[in-house]
Amino acid sequence: MEKQGEKITFKVEGMSCNHCKQSIEKAVRALAGVASATVDLAQNEVEVSFDPQTVKKEELETAIINAGYRVVG
């Protein structure tokens, strides 16, 4: 039986448009172990489904920061 991945939601500042959405989703999805990354601009949130055995929460945060945004929660 395959282990179900985890979901985490980050509060992110600095996202305002579709380009922001695409930049963050692309950066996070590029990491090994990420199943999906979905940005909600209205809520300033990024929801990520990932395999915690492959990628750590800190790596997900770093990908968002490196894309030019600030993780606030």
Contact map, one row per residue, 1 for C-alpha under 8 A:
1110000000000000000000000000000000000000000000000000000000000000000000000
1111000000000000000000000000000000000000000000000000000000000000000000000
1111100000000000000000000000000000000000000000000000000000000000000000000
0111110000000000000000000000000000000000000000000010000000000000000000000
0011111000000000000000000000000000000000000000001111000000000000000000000
0001111100000000000000000000000000000000000000001111000000000000000000000
0000111110000000000000000000000000000000000000111100000000000000000000000
0000011111000000000000000000000000000000000000111000000000000000000000000
0000001111100000000000000000000000000000000011110000000000000000000000000
0000000111110000000000000000000000000000000011100000000000000000000000111
0000000011111000000000000000000000000000000111000000000000000000000000111
0000000001111110000000000000000000000000000111000000000000000000000011111
0000000000111110000000000000000000000000000100000000000000000000000011110
0000000000011111000000000000000000000000000000000000000000000000000011000
0000000000011111100110000000000000000000100100000000000000000000000010000
0000000000000111110100000000000000000000100000000000000000000000000000000
0000000000000011111110000000000000000000100000000000000000000000000000000
0000000000000001111111000000000000000000000000000000000000000000000000000
0000000000000000111111100000000000000000000000000000000000000000000000000
0000000000000011111111110000000000000000000000000000000000000000000000000
0000000000000010111111111000000000000011100000000000000000000000000000000
0000000000000000011111111100000000000000000000000000000000000000000000000
0000000000000000001111111110000000000000000000000000000000000000001000000
0000000000000000000111111111000000000010000000000000000000000011001000000
0000000000000000000011111111100000001110000000000000000000000000000000000
0000000000000000000001111111110000000000000000000000000000000000000000000
0000000000000000000000111111111000000000000000000000000000000011001000000
0000000000000000000000011111111001001000000000000000000000010011000000000
0000000000000000000000001111111101111000000000000000000000000000000000000
0000000000000000000000000111111101000000000000000000000000000000000000000
0000000000000000000000000011111111000000000000000000001000010000000000000
0000000000000000000000000000111111000000000000000000011000000000000000000
0000000000000000000000000000001111100000000000000111111000000000000000000
0000000000000000000000000001111111111000000000011110001000000000000000000
0000000000000000000000000000100011111000000000011110000000000000000000000
0000000000000000000000000000100001111100000000011100000000000000000000000
0000000000000000000000001001100001111110000001111000000000000000000000000
0000000000000000000000001000000000011111000001110000000000000000000000000
0000000000000000000010011000000000001111100111100000000000000000000000000
0000000000000000000010000000000000000111111111000000000000000000000000000
0000000000000011100010000000000000000011111110000000000000000000000000000
0000000000000000000000000000000000000001111110000000000000000000000000000
0000000000000000000000000000000000000001111110000000000000000000000000000
0000000000111010000000000000000000000011111111000000000000000000000000000
0000000011110000000000000000000000000011111111100000000000000000000000000
0000000011110000000000000000000000001111000111110000000000000000000000000
0000001111000000000000000000000000001110000011111000000000000000000000000
0000001110000000000000000000000001111100000001111100000000000000000000000
0000111100000000000000000000000001111000000000111110000000000000000000000
0000111000000000000000000000000011110000000000011111001000000000000000000
0001110000000000000000000000000011100000000000001111111000000000000000000
0000110000000000000000000000000010000000000000000111111110000000000000000
0000000000000000000000000000000010000000000000000011111100000000000000000
0000000000000000000000000000000110000000000000000011111100000000000000000
0000000000000000000000000000001111000000000000000111111110110000000000000
0000000000000000000000000000000000000000000000000001111111110000000000000
0000000000000000000000000000000000000000000000000001001111111000000000000
0000000000000000000000000000000000000000000000000000000111111100000000000
0000000000000000000000000000000000000000000000000000001111111110000000000
0000000000000000000000000001001000000000000000000000001111111111000000000
0000000000000000000000000000000000000000000000000000000011111111100000100
0000000000000000000000000000000000000000000000000000000001111111110000000
0000000000000000000000010011000000000000000000000000000000111111111000000
0000000000000000000000010011000000000000000000000000000000011111111111100
0000000000000000000000000000000000000000000000000000000000001111111111100
0000000000000000000000000000000000000000000000000000000000000111111110000
0000000000000000000000110010000000000000000000000000000000000011111110000
0000000000000000000000000000000000000000000000000000000000000001111111000
0000000000011110000000000000000000000000000000000000000000000001111111100
0000000000011100000000000000000000000000000000000000000000000001100111110
0000000001111000000000000000000000000000000000000000000000001001100011111
0000000001111000000000000000000000000000000000000000000000000000000001111
0000000001110000000000000000000000000000000000000000000000000000000000111
